[in-house]
Amino acid sequence: MSKDKPQVRYYRKRVELFALIDKIKLWPSRTGVLHGIKSVEMRGPDQALITTHCNRYFTVGNSRNSRAARWLRNKWFRGTCPECAIPEWKLAKYDATRFRRGYGSTLEGGT
């Protein structure tokens, strides 16, 4: 494995949004800007407050087929936040991540 290409990781396609953002630590805003996540504060079983590295706050619901979940799975974004300064290695690792319907980690039991 070279340093240019990170290892390909497989995750299930229909995992919970909170488990996915806890693992990936990226958030696509509604304008298409990809932010780095600083912290995720749970506000109940189905809501969380996400704080980004540029000190923006997003209140999100735990949905498998929400806009953000689809954008993360399909890797749709218009650009990265210059204030969050997402490193190139993280974007390369995100680019090497694959989402499959019947194969990969279900992201259960992790932190």
DSSP file (Angstrom, degrees, kcal/mol; ACC not computed):
  #  RESIDUE AA STRUCTURE BP1 BP2  ACC     N-H-->O    O-->H-N    N-H-->O    O-->H-N    TCO  KAPPA ALPHA  PHI   PSI    X-CA   Y-CA   Z-CA
    1    1 A M              0   0    0      0, 0.0     2,-0.1     0, 0.0     6,-0.1   0.000 360.0 360.0 360.0 125.3    0.0    0.0    0.0
    2    2 A S        -     0   0    0      3,-0.2     3,-0.2     1,-0.1     0, 0.0  -0.430 360.0-116.4 -87.8 166.8    1.5    3.3   -1.0
    3    3 A K  S    S+     0   0    0      1,-0.2    -1,-0.1    -2,-0.1     0, 0.0   0.720 111.7  61.3 -74.5 -20.4    1.0    6.6    0.8
    4    4 A D  S    S+     0   0    0      1,-0.2    -1,-0.2     2,-0.0     0, 0.0   0.854 105.0  47.5 -74.6 -34.8   -0.8    8.1   -2.1
    5    5 A K  S    S-     0   0    0     -3,-0.2    -1,-0.2     3,-0.0    -3,-0.2  -0.918  78.5-149.8-113.4 113.1   -3.7    5.6   -2.1
    6    6 A P        -     0   0    0      0, 0.0    -4,-0.1     0, 0.0     2,-0.1  -0.327  37.4 -81.5 -74.2 163.5   -5.3    4.8    1.3
    7    7 A Q        -     0   0    0      1,-0.1     2,-0.3    -6,-0.1    89,-0.1  -0.374  47.7-111.7 -64.5 138.4   -6.8    1.4    2.0
    8    8 A V        -     0   0    0     -3,-0.1     2,-0.4    -2,-0.1    89,-0.2  -0.586  35.0-161.6 -74.3 129.6  -10.3    0.9    0.5
    9    9 A R  E     -a   97   0A   0     87,-0.9    89,-3.6    -2,-0.3     2,-0.5  -0.911   3.5-150.7-115.4 141.6  -12.9    0.6    3.3
   10   10 A Y  E     +a   98   0A   0     -2,-0.4    95,-2.0    87,-0.2     2,-0.3  -0.941  16.1 175.1-116.1 131.9  -16.4   -0.8    2.9
   11   11 A Y  E     -ab  99 105A   0     87,-2.4    89,-2.3    -2,-0.5    95,-0.2  -0.932  39.5 -96.0-127.0 154.2  -19.4    0.2    4.9
   12   12 A R  E >   -a  100   0A   0     93,-2.8     3,-0.6    -2,-0.3    89,-0.2  -0.365  30.4-130.9 -65.6 150.2  -23.0   -0.9    4.6
   13   13 A K  T 3  S+     0   0    0     87,-1.7     2,-0.5     1,-0.2    88,-0.1   0.865  98.0  48.1 -73.5 -37.0  -25.1    1.5    2.5
   14   14 A R  T 3  S+     0   0    0     87,-0.2    -1,-0.2    86,-0.2     2,-0.2  -0.395  76.9 140.5-106.9  55.4  -28.1    1.9    4.9
   15   15 A V    <   -     0   0    0     -3,-0.6    92,-0.1    -2,-0.5    91,-0.0  -0.553  62.7 -84.2 -90.1 161.4  -26.4    2.6    8.2
   16   16 A E     >  -     0   0    0     90,-0.3     4,-1.8    -2,-0.2     5,-0.1  -0.341  35.1-126.3 -62.6 144.5  -27.7    5.1   10.8
   17   17 A L  H  > S+     0   0    0      1,-0.2     4,-2.7     2,-0.2     5,-0.3   0.887 107.5  54.0 -62.4 -41.1  -26.6    8.7   10.0
   18   18 A F  H  > S+     0   0    0      1,-0.2     4,-1.7     2,-0.2    -1,-0.2   0.886 108.8  48.5 -64.8 -37.9  -25.2    9.3   13.5
   19   19 A A  H  > S+     0   0    0      2,-0.2     4,-1.2     1,-0.2    -1,-0.2   0.873 112.6  50.2 -66.4 -36.5  -22.9    6.2   13.2
   20   20 A L  H  X S+     0   0    0     -4,-1.8     4,-2.9     2,-0.2     5,-0.3   0.928 112.8  43.1 -69.3 -46.0  -21.8    7.3    9.8
   21   21 A I  H  X S+     0   0    0     -4,-2.7     4,-1.8     1,-0.2    -1,-0.2   0.801 110.4  57.6 -73.2 -25.8  -20.8   10.9   10.8
   22   22 A D  H  < S+     0   0    0     -4,-1.7    -1,-0.2    -5,-0.3    -2,-0.2   0.839 115.2  37.7 -68.2 -31.4  -19.2    9.6   14.0
   23   23 A K  H  < S+     0   0    0     -4,-1.2    -2,-0.2    -3,-0.2    -1,-0.1   0.898 125.4  35.0 -84.4 -45.1  -17.0    7.4   11.9
   24   24 A I  H  < S-     0   0    0     -4,-2.9    -3,-0.2    -5,-0.1    -2,-0.2   0.838  84.1-152.0 -82.8 -34.1  -16.3    9.8    8.9
   25   25 A K     <  +     0   0    0     -4,-1.8    12,-1.9    -5,-0.3     2,-0.3   0.833  55.5 115.2  62.1  36.1  -16.3   13.1   10.8
   26   26 A L  E     -C   36   0B   0     10,-0.2    -1,-0.2    -5,-0.1    10,-0.2  -0.973  45.2-165.7-131.5 149.2  -17.4   15.1    7.8
   27   27 A W  E     -C   35   0B   0      8,-2.5     8,-3.2    -2,-0.3     2,-0.6  -0.980  12.0-147.4-138.2 124.0  -20.7   17.0    7.2
   28   28 A P  E     -C   34   0B   0      0, 0.0     6,-0.2     0, 0.0    43,-0.1  -0.805  21.2-146.8 -88.9 119.5  -22.1   18.3    4.0
   29   29 A S    >   -     0   0    0      4,-2.8     3,-1.7    -2,-0.6    29,-0.0  -0.250  30.5 -99.1 -76.0 172.4  -24.0   21.5    4.5
   30   30 A R  T 3  S+     0   0    0      1,-0.3    -1,-0.1     2,-0.1     0, 0.0   0.739 123.6  58.5 -66.8 -21.9  -27.1   22.4    2.4
   31   31 A T  T 3  S-     0   0    0      2,-0.1    -1,-0.3     1,-0.0     3,-0.1   0.517 121.8-105.8 -84.4  -3.8  -25.0   24.7    0.2
   32   32 A G  S <  S+     0   0    0     -3,-1.7    46,-2.9     1,-0.3    47,-1.3   0.526  73.5 139.8  94.6   6.9  -22.7   21.7   -0.7
   33   33 A V  E     - d   0  79B   0     45,-0.2    -4,-2.8    44,-0.2     2,-0.6  -0.720  48.5-135.6 -87.4 131.4  -19.7   22.7    1.4
   34   34 A L  E     -Cd  28  80B   0     45,-2.9    47,-2.3    -2,-0.4     2,-0.3  -0.774  25.3-168.6 -90.3 122.1  -18.0   19.8    3.2
   35   35 A H  E     -C   27   0B   0     -8,-3.2    -8,-2.5    -2,-0.6     2,-0.4  -0.776  21.5-121.6-109.8 152.7  -17.2   20.6    6.9
   36   36 A G  E     -C   26   0B   0     -2,-0.3    17,-2.0   -10,-0.2     2,-0.5  -0.782  30.4-126.3 -89.8 137.5  -15.0   18.8    9.4
   37   37 A I  E     +E   52   0C   0    -12,-1.9    15,-0.3    -2,-0.4     3,-0.1  -0.727  26.8 178.5 -91.8 127.6  -16.8   17.8   12.5
   38   38 A K  E     -     0   0C   0     13,-2.9     2,-0.3    -2,-0.5    14,-0.2   0.866  69.3  -7.3 -88.6 -46.3  -15.3   18.8   15.9
   39   39 A S  E     -E   51   0C   0     12,-1.8    12,-2.8     2,-0.0     2,-0.5  -0.995  49.9-148.4-152.6 154.6  -18.0   17.3   18.2
   40   40 A V  E     -E   50   0C   0     -2,-0.3     2,-0.6    10,-0.2    10,-0.2  -0.982  16.5-167.1-125.4 115.8  -21.4   15.6   18.1
   41   41 A E  E     -E   49   0C   0      8,-2.8     8,-3.0    -2,-0.5     2,-0.2  -0.917  19.2-133.0-108.3 118.2  -23.6   16.3   21.1
   42   42 A M  E     -E   48   0C   0     -2,-0.6     6,-0.3     6,-0.2    -2,-0.0  -0.497  21.2-176.7 -71.8 133.3  -26.6   14.0   21.4
   43   43 A R        -     0   0    0      4,-2.8     5,-0.2     1,-0.3    -1,-0.1   0.013  67.4 -40.2-116.2  24.1  -29.9   15.8   22.1
   44   44 A G  S    S-     0   0    0      3,-0.3    -1,-0.3     1,-0.1     3,-0.3  -0.849  85.9 -58.1 139.6-176.0  -32.1   12.7   22.4
   45   45 A P  S    S+     0   0    0      0, 0.0    -1,-0.1     0, 0.0     3,-0.0   0.796 133.9  25.9 -70.8 -25.6  -32.4    9.4   20.7
   46   46 A D  S    S+     0   0    0     -3,-0.1    16,-1.6    15,-0.1     2,-0.3   0.265 113.6  64.3-124.4  12.9  -33.1   11.0   17.2
   47   47 A Q  E     + F   0  61C   0     -3,-0.3    -4,-2.8    14,-0.2    -3,-0.3  -0.990  50.2 175.9-138.4 148.5  -31.4   14.4   17.3
   48   48 A A  E     -EF  42  60C   0     12,-2.1    12,-2.6    -2,-0.3     2,-0.6  -0.981  26.7-131.5-145.6 155.3  -27.9   15.7   17.7
   49   49 A L  E     -EF  41  59C   0     -8,-3.0    -8,-2.8    -2,-0.3     2,-0.5  -0.954  24.8-157.6-109.4 117.1  -26.1   19.0   17.6
   50   50 A I  E     -EF  40  58C   0      8,-3.3     8,-2.2    -2,-0.6     2,-0.5  -0.831   3.6-162.8 -99.1 129.8  -23.0   18.9   15.3
   51   51 A T  E     -EF  39  57C   0    -12,-2.8   -13,-2.9    -2,-0.5   -12,-1.8  -0.957  10.6-154.7-110.8 127.2  -20.2   21.5   15.9
   52   52 A T  E >   -E   37   0C   0      4,-2.3     3,-1.6    -2,-0.5   -15,-0.2  -0.425  31.6-104.2 -94.5 172.7  -17.8   22.0   13.0
   53   53 A H  T 3  S+     0   0    0    -17,-2.0   -16,-0.1     1,-0.3    -1,-0.1   0.700 122.2  58.0 -70.1 -18.7  -14.2   23.2   13.1
   54   54 A C  T 3  S-     0   0    0    -18,-0.3    -1,-0.3     2,-0.1    30,-0.1   0.203 121.4-108.8 -94.3  16.3  -15.3   26.6   11.8
   55   55 A N  S <  S+     0   0    0     -3,-1.6     2,-0.3     1,-0.2    -2,-0.1   0.820  70.8 142.7  61.0  37.9  -17.7   26.8   14.9
   56   56 A R        -     0   0    0      2,-0.0    -4,-2.3     0, 0.0     2,-0.4  -0.819  39.6-142.9-100.7 150.0  -20.9   26.4   12.9
   57   57 A Y  E     -F   51   0C   0     -2,-0.3     2,-0.4    -6,-0.2    -6,-0.2  -0.924  15.4-174.8-118.5 138.0  -23.7   24.4   14.5
   58   58 A F  E     -F   50   0C   0     -8,-2.2    -8,-3.3    -2,-0.4     2,-0.6  -0.998  15.2-150.5-130.4 128.8  -26.2   22.0   12.8
   59   59 A T  E     +F   49   0C   0     -2,-0.4     2,-0.3   -10,-0.2   -10,-0.2  -0.893  30.3 179.9 -96.3 121.9  -29.1   20.3   14.4
   60   60 A V  E     -F   48   0C   0    -12,-2.6   -12,-2.1    -2,-0.6     2,-0.3  -0.883  23.7-135.2-127.6 153.9  -29.7   17.0   12.6
   61   61 A G  E     -F   47   0C   0     -2,-0.3     2,-1.2   -14,-0.2   -14,-0.2  -0.745  31.1-108.3-103.0 155.3  -32.0   14.1   12.8
   62   62 A N        +     0   0    0    -16,-1.6     2,-0.4    -2,-0.3   -46,-0.0  -0.702  59.6 147.1 -87.2  96.6  -31.0   10.4   12.7
   63   63 A S    >   -     0   0    0     -2,-1.2     3,-0.5     1,-0.1     6,-0.2  -0.992  44.6-152.1-135.5 138.8  -32.2    9.3    9.3
   64   64 A R  T 3  S+     0   0    0     -2,-0.4   -49,-0.1     1,-0.2    -1,-0.1   0.784  99.6  37.8 -78.6 -27.4  -30.8    6.8    6.8
   65   65 A N  T 3  S+     0   0    0      4,-0.1    -1,-0.2   -51,-0.1     2,-0.0  -0.023  85.9 128.0-117.4  31.9  -32.3    8.5    3.7
   66   66 A S  S <> S-     0   0    0     -3,-0.5     4,-2.4    -5,-0.1     5,-0.2  -0.290  75.0-101.5 -76.7 169.9  -31.9   12.1    4.6
   67   67 A R  H  > S+     0   0    0      1,-0.2     4,-2.5     2,-0.2     5,-0.2   0.922 122.8  48.0 -57.2 -46.7  -30.2   14.6    2.3
   68   68 A A  H  > S+     0   0    0      1,-0.2     4,-2.5     2,-0.2    -1,-0.2   0.898 110.6  50.6 -65.6 -40.9  -26.9   14.5    4.3
   69   69 A A  H  > S+     0   0    0      2,-0.2     4,-2.3     1,-0.2    -1,-0.2   0.913 113.2  46.1 -63.8 -41.8  -26.8   10.7    4.5
   70   70 A R  H  X S+     0   0    0     -4,-2.4     4,-2.6     2,-0.2    -2,-0.2   0.912 112.5  50.2 -66.7 -41.4  -27.3   10.5    0.7
   71   71 A W  H  X>S+     0   0    0     -4,-2.5     5,-2.0    -5,-0.2     4,-0.8   0.884 111.9  48.2 -65.5 -37.7  -24.7   13.1    0.0
   72   72 A L  H  <5S+     0   0    0     -4,-2.5     3,-0.3     3,-0.2    -2,-0.2   0.927 114.2  45.7 -67.3 -44.2  -22.2   11.4    2.3
   73   73 A R  H  <5S+     0   0    0     -4,-2.3    26,-0.2     1,-0.2    -2,-0.2   0.903 120.0  39.5 -64.8 -40.8  -22.8    8.0    0.6
   74   74 A N  H  <5S-     0   0    0     -4,-2.6    -1,-0.2    -5,-0.2    -2,-0.2   0.498 106.4-126.9 -89.0  -3.8  -22.7    9.4   -2.9
   75   75 A K  T  <5 +     0   0    0     -4,-0.8     2,-0.6    -3,-0.3    -3,-0.2   0.890  48.1 164.3  59.1  44.8  -19.8   11.8   -2.1
   76   76 A W      < +     0   0    0     -5,-2.0     2,-0.3    -6,-0.2    -1,-0.2  -0.838   8.7 133.0 -93.5 120.8  -21.6   14.8   -3.4
   77   77 A F        -     0   0    0     -2,-0.6   -44,-0.2     1,-0.1     3,-0.1  -0.949  48.2-143.5-161.0 153.0  -20.2   18.1   -2.4
   78   78 A R  S    S-     0   0    0    -46,-2.9     2,-0.3     1,-0.3   -45,-0.2   0.713  76.2 -37.3 -91.3 -23.6  -19.3   21.4   -4.1
   79   79 A G  E     -d   33   0B   0    -47,-1.3   -45,-2.9     2,-0.0     2,-0.3  -0.972  63.4 -87.8 178.8 177.0  -16.2   22.2   -2.2
   80   80 A T  E     -d   34   0B   0     -2,-0.3   -45,-0.2   -47,-0.2   -47,-0.1  -0.782  43.8-101.6-107.6 153.5  -14.5   22.1    1.3
   81   81 A C     >> -     0   0    0    -47,-2.3     4,-1.3    -2,-0.3     5,-0.6  -0.572  22.4-152.2 -72.5 124.8  -14.7   24.7    4.0
   82   82 A P  T  45S+     0   0    0      0, 0.0    -1,-0.2     0, 0.0   -47,-0.0   0.807  95.7  53.2 -69.0 -27.1  -11.6   26.8    4.0
   83   83 A E  T  45S+     0   0    0      1,-0.2   -48,-0.0     2,-0.1    -2,-0.0   0.839 106.8  50.7 -76.1 -32.8  -12.0   27.5    7.7
   84   84 A C  T  45S-     0   0    0    -50,-0.1    -1,-0.2   -30,-0.1   -49,-0.1   0.802  91.7-155.3 -73.5 -28.0  -12.3   23.9    8.7
   85   85 A A  T  <5 -     0   0    0     -4,-1.3    -2,-0.1     1,-0.2   -50,-0.1   0.951   7.1-157.4  51.3  61.9   -9.1   23.1    6.7
   86   86 A I      < -     0   0    0     -5,-0.6    -1,-0.2   -52,-0.2    -6,-0.0  -0.552  20.3-119.5 -68.5 124.4   -9.9   19.4    6.0
   87   87 A P     >  -     0   0    0      0, 0.0     4,-1.6     0, 0.0     3,-0.5  -0.256  13.1-119.6 -68.1 155.6   -6.5   17.7    5.4
   88   88 A E  H  > S+     0   0    0      1,-0.2     4,-2.5     2,-0.2     5,-0.2   0.844 111.9  59.1 -62.6 -35.5   -5.9   16.0    2.1
   89   89 A W  H  > S+     0   0    0      1,-0.2     4,-2.1     2,-0.2    -1,-0.2   0.860 104.9  50.4 -65.2 -33.0   -5.3   12.6    3.7
   90   90 A K  H  > S+     0   0    0     -3,-0.5     4,-2.3     2,-0.2    -1,-0.2   0.894 111.1  47.7 -71.0 -39.6   -8.9   12.7    5.1
   91   91 A L  H  X S+     0   0    0     -4,-1.6     4,-2.2     2,-0.2    -2,-0.2   0.879 112.4  49.8 -66.8 -37.4  -10.4   13.6    1.7
   92   92 A A  H  X S+     0   0    0     -4,-2.5     4,-1.5     2,-0.2    -2,-0.2   0.889 111.3  48.7 -67.4 -38.8   -8.4   10.8    0.1
   93   93 A K  H  < S+     0   0    0     -4,-2.1     4,-0.4     2,-0.2   -84,-0.2   0.900 112.1  49.0 -66.6 -40.4   -9.6    8.3    2.8
   94   94 A Y  H >< S+     0   0    0     -4,-2.3     3,-0.9     1,-0.2    -2,-0.2   0.876 109.3  52.7 -65.0 -38.3  -13.2    9.5    2.2
   95   95 A D  H 3< S+     0   0    0     -4,-2.2    -1,-0.2     1,-0.2    -2,-0.2   0.815 107.4  52.0 -67.1 -30.1  -12.7    9.1   -1.5
   96   96 A A  T 3< S+     0   0    0     -4,-1.5   -87,-0.9    -5,-0.1     2,-0.3   0.515  87.0 106.2 -84.0  -5.2  -11.5    5.5   -1.0
   97   97 A T  E <   -a    9   0A   0     -3,-0.9     2,-0.4    -4,-0.4   -87,-0.2  -0.593  54.7-162.3 -78.5 134.0  -14.5    4.6    1.2
   98   98 A R  E     -a   10   0A   0    -89,-3.6   -87,-2.4    -2,-0.3     2,-0.5  -0.932   8.9-151.4-119.1 141.7  -17.1    2.4   -0.6
   99   99 A F  E     +a   11   0A   0     -2,-0.4     2,-0.3   -89,-0.2   -87,-0.2  -0.958  19.8 179.6-114.1 120.0  -20.7    1.9    0.4
  100  100 A R  E     -a   12   0A   0    -89,-2.3   -87,-1.7     3,-0.6   -86,-0.2  -0.893  30.8-132.9-122.3 151.1  -22.2   -1.5   -0.5
  101  101 A R  S    S+     0   0    0     -2,-0.3   -87,-0.2   -89,-0.2    -1,-0.1   0.912 102.1  15.5 -69.4 -44.7  -25.7   -2.9    0.1
  102  102 A G  S    S+     0   0    0    -90,-0.1     2,-0.4   -89,-0.1    -1,-0.2   0.206 117.7  65.9-118.2  16.6  -24.8   -6.3    1.4
  103  103 A Y  S    S+     0   0    0    -92,-0.2    -3,-0.6    -3,-0.1     2,-0.2  -0.999  72.8  37.9-143.7 139.2  -21.1   -6.0    2.3
  104  104 A G  S    S-     0   0    0     -2,-0.4   -93,-0.3    -5,-0.1     2,-0.1  -0.510  87.4 -31.7 118.4 177.3  -19.1   -4.1    4.8
  105  105 A S  B     -b   11   0A   0    -95,-2.0   -93,-2.8    -2,-0.2    -2,-0.1  -0.414  36.2-152.4 -70.8 141.1  -19.2   -2.8    8.4
  106  106 A T        -     0   0    0    -95,-0.2   -90,-0.3    -2,-0.1    -1,-0.1   0.433  35.9-127.3 -90.7  -1.0  -22.5   -2.0    9.9
  107  107 A L        +     0   0    0      1,-0.2     3,-0.4   -92,-0.1     2,-0.3   0.801  57.7 147.2  60.0  33.2  -20.8    0.5   12.2
  108  108 A E        +     0   0    0      1,-0.2    -1,-0.2     3,-0.0    -2,-0.1  -0.761  57.3  17.8 -97.6 146.2  -22.4   -1.0   15.3
  109  109 A G  S    S+     0   0    0     -2,-0.3    -1,-0.2     1,-0.2     2,-0.1   0.508  94.9 121.8  78.3   4.8  -20.6   -1.1   18.7
  110  110 A G              0   0    0     -3,-0.4    -1,-0.2     1,-0.1   -87,-0.0  -0.306 360.0 360.0 -89.9 178.6  -18.1    1.5   17.8
  111  111 A T              0   0    0     -3,-0.1    -1,-0.1    -2,-0.1    -3,-0.0   0.458 360.0 360.0 -87.2 360.0  -17.4    4.8   19.5
